Amino acid sequence: MTRKYYLLGLLGIIAGILIDQGTKMLAVAHLKGQEAILIIPNVFQLQYLENHGAAFGILQNKRGFLLVITICILVAITFFYRKIPAQKRFLPLHIAMILVAAGALGNMIDRMVHGYVVDFLYFSCIRFPIFNIADCYVVIAAVIAVILIGFYYKEEDFEQLSLFSSSKKEETK
């Protein structure tokens, strides 16, 4: 992998974190202690929430555990990001990994600094849990990855992602 891909990946992660943290700062400044702001009545609103857990409010007050899980996810992303070829064909997969890393780091920063994650986006029409921009990154990345892996890439595209080199595979047969 070229240094260009690493640098662009790092810049993408930083940009994602800045956008996430900036929107959370705006939510704290304009939504905390206030009534929800209706954007589309009965559909979408901005509503401040301090989430002391993970997605959908699970693992409430398990901050240490969530930090460990986030670090493990970031290590795995780094490992696979380096193994994915620096080719235009794999750019969407790189982008998906950058989005997951930015989302994980954005929420990890909240947990480390505040002890909770700031959420503020709420679809009232479906009563979906309140979420934030970092959560959007992770969901978008997951959808991209499922589409790519399910419909775009072929099995042979992922042979080089194996944990073992081809010579070690031959030895184990």
Disulfide bonds with the S-S distance in Angstrom:
none
